[in-house]
Amino acid sequence: MLQYRSIEEAEFALGRNLTLAEKLWYSYSADKSDYILYNHNWLFLFFVFSFVPLPCVLIELFWLNNMDKFKLQPRIKRSFSEFFKCFKDIAFNKFILVAGPLIAGSFPALKWVGIRTRLPLPSKWEIISQLVVYFLIEDYTHYWIHRLLHSRWGYENIHYMHHEYNAPIGFAAPYAHWAEILILGIPTFLGPAIVPCHMITLWLWTVLRQAEAIDTHSGYNFPWSLTKFIPFYGGAEHHDYHHYVGRQSQSNFASVFTYCDYIYGTDKVNIHK
């Protein structure tokens, strides 16, 4: 909830006219509590999970013959019922029973670290720099937690569920044991906890992190994939090999970038096709 009673009062306090983005933010958020604004993250997560994987699903269901050369494990073809079952199971068991309560219950921690909703809005360079920091922090901490989950105890009791899809699909990106969702939520939240941001930046981080996870699990390596444009970006090919090997995998643990795998000797060439 914003601290100003009107746009005019906000402009007087800031000593300048509000930008269009700030006026839109004021109009939307002025009468909403910070708690409600924070819980938008659940809506964004579910929206991205529901729609971002659809292009690859449609390709596999209707145009696989034309796009077969881009599929990383072309021998495995999934039906509509398999896709829908994955979506339904995750929508209920993970988003409603786990992610929803987790997001709602973490609000006090969010306030404690200093996530803000007030005006002014951050500049685009502040947003970009913070997002870069969040990706780097998430990637490094995720790498080590992921390696621990491939210990015998971690895999047999927690991580085995995520590897039920040895040929991953976008809908299966959040398919995991409830404990894994909680544990791997730590790297995602750690960046904003160390470098507090505006709520809008947090929304963007939520959307981009979820979209990146779906891309990594898409099962396709297209000519326009981000690996072709972003240095050290792992993408689907890097992570697909990790799923292909499965339980025995001791390589390609990276979440986003491949530098940790390279530095610590766990980077393997994709040779599974």
N, C-alpha and C positions, 0 to 999 in steps of 0.2 A: 504494500500500500504506500503510495507516494505521500511525501510530507507537505505538499502544496495543495491548497484548496481550489486553485484555478490555474490555467495556463499563464494568465497575466501575472499571478503571484510568483510562479516559477520563473518567468522571464525577468521579473524585477529582482528576485533573489540571485539569479545567475548573472545579471547584468548584460544580457543579450537576448535576442530572439531565439526561440527554440527552433531547431531544425525540423524538417518534415517528419523524420524518423522519431524524434523526441515527442512531437505532438501526437503521433500515432501511438507511441508507447504510453503517454499520459492518458489518452482517451481510453485505451484498453485496460490499463493496470491501476488507474487511480482508485477505483472502488473495490479492488481485489486484494485480499490479504497476501502476504508473502508466502504463506503456507499453500494457498491455492495456486499461486504462480509457480511455486516449486513443483507441485504435483502435475503440472503440465508435462514434465519430463516423461511421465508414464504414457501420456497420450502420444507424445512424439516417438517414443520407443515403439509403441504398438503400431503406429502409422508406418514408420520406416520398415518394421518387420513384415507388415502385411503387404506392402506395395513394391518395395525395392527388389525383392527376388522375382517378381512376376515376369519380367522380360526373359530371364533364363528359363523359367518354367514353361513359358509359351514356346520358346525355341525348342526345348526338349520334347514337348508334347506334339508340336505341329510342324516344326521346320528342322528337325534334327538332321535329316539327310543332307541338307544344304549347309549346315553349320557344324557338321560332325568333325571337321578338321580342327575346330577350336575347342572341342571337348577334351578334357584331360584324361578321362577314363571312358572312352567312347563305347566300350563293350557293355557298360552298365547303363540301362535305360529304365527310367522310372515311369510308372503310370500316374494318371490323375488321382486315383485313390491313394497312392503312396504319398504324393505331395500333400493332399488334403489331410490325411491322417497326421502327418508331421506338423502341419499348420495348426490343426485342432488341438493336438496334444500339448504343443508349446503354448498356444494362446491361453489355455485353461491352467495347465499345471505349472507353467513358469511365469507368465505375465500376471495372472489373477492371484495365484496362491503364493508366489514368491516375490516377483518384482514389485507388485503393487504395495504390499505391506512394507517391503524394504525401503522403497522410496518415501512412503508416508512416514515411516518411523525414523528416517535419517534426517528429518528437517531440523531438529535441535542442533545436530552436529553442523549442518549447513550454516545456521545462524551463528554458531560459535566461531567458525573459521572466517566469517565475514563476507559471505556472498551477499551482494547488495541489489536492490531494485530501484533505488532512487535515481533521480536525474543529477548530473547529465549522463547521457549514454557514453559508453567508451568509444574512442576513435577506432577506425578500421585497423590501424596499425597496432593498437593495443589488443584488439580482438585476435588478429592474426598471430602476433607474437605469443600471446597466452595459449592459443591453440597449438602452436608448434611445441611449446614447453610441455603441454599436457600430453601430446602424442609421444614425446621423448620419454617422459616419466612413466607413462603407462607401458610403453614398449619395454623399457628396461626391467621394471618390476614384474610385469607379466611374464617375461622370459624366465626369470628365476622361479617364480611360483609354478609355472607350467612344467619346468624341469622337475620340481619336487613332486608334482602330481604324476610324473612318470616313474617315481619310485615304486617298488612293489606294492607297498601298503596304499599309497596314494592312488595308484591305478586301479587296484582291485576293489577299493572301497568307494572311490569317488569318480575318477576320471574315465573309467570304463564306459560310462553311459555316453559321453560325448563321442567316443570312438565307435559307437554302434553304426555310424555312417562312415564306412571306409571309403566311400566315394561321396564326399560332402555335397550338399545342396544349400542354397541360400537360406531356406527356411530352417535348416538345422544349425545355423550359427549359434543360437542360444540354447540348443538342445543339450542339456547337461544336468547333472545331479544338483539338487538344491544347494548343497554345501559348496559346490564349485561356483555356482552363481554368486554366493556370498563372498567366497574367497577372492574370486577374480573381480569382484566389485571394488576391492581395495585399490588396485592399480588405477582404475577408472576415476575414483574419487580423490586419489592422492594428489594429483596435479592441482585441481581447484582448492584443495586444502592447503597446499604449500603456497600457491599463488592465487589468492582469492580474486574473483572476477565479478562482473555484472551478471544478472540472471540471464540476459540474452546470450552472453557468451557461453554460459552453462548449457543453455538449450542447444546452441550450435554444436557444442562439444558432444552432447548426448546424441544428436542426429548423426554427426560425422563418424563418431566411434561405432555406432550401430551399423551404419551404411558400410564402413570399412570392413567390419566383421562379416557382413553378408557377402561383400565382394570377395573376400578371402576364401569363403566357403562356397562360392558360386559353382565351381567345377569347370569353369571356362577361362581360357586365356585368349582374349580377343586382341586384334591389332590395336585397338584403342584402349586397352587395359592400362591402368595407371603405372604399371611396372615399366612401360615404355617411356614414361615421361618424368617419373620421380625417382631419383637415385636411391638405391638401397631399399626401395619399397618391395616387400615380399610378394604380395598379391596371391592369387589363387594357385598358381603353379607351385610356389614355395610351400604353401600349407597343405595342398592336396597330397603331396608326397608324404607328408607327415601322417595324414589319415590313411593313406594307402598301406604304409608299413604297419600302422596300428600299435598294438601293445608293445612290440619290440622296438618301436621307434625311439631313438636317442638322438634325434636330429631335427632341425627345422622347427625349433620351439618359438620362434619370433612371432609376436603379435602383429606388428605393422612393418617394421624395418628389419633388414637382415644383418645389421652390423654386429649384434650380439652373437648370433650364430657364427658369424665369420671370426670374431675375436676369440670366442671360447671354443672354437673347433667343432661346432655342431652343424655346420652348413653343409648340406648334401645336394648334389645336382639331381634334378628331377629326371629319373630314369625309369619311371614306372609305366610308361605308355606301351 
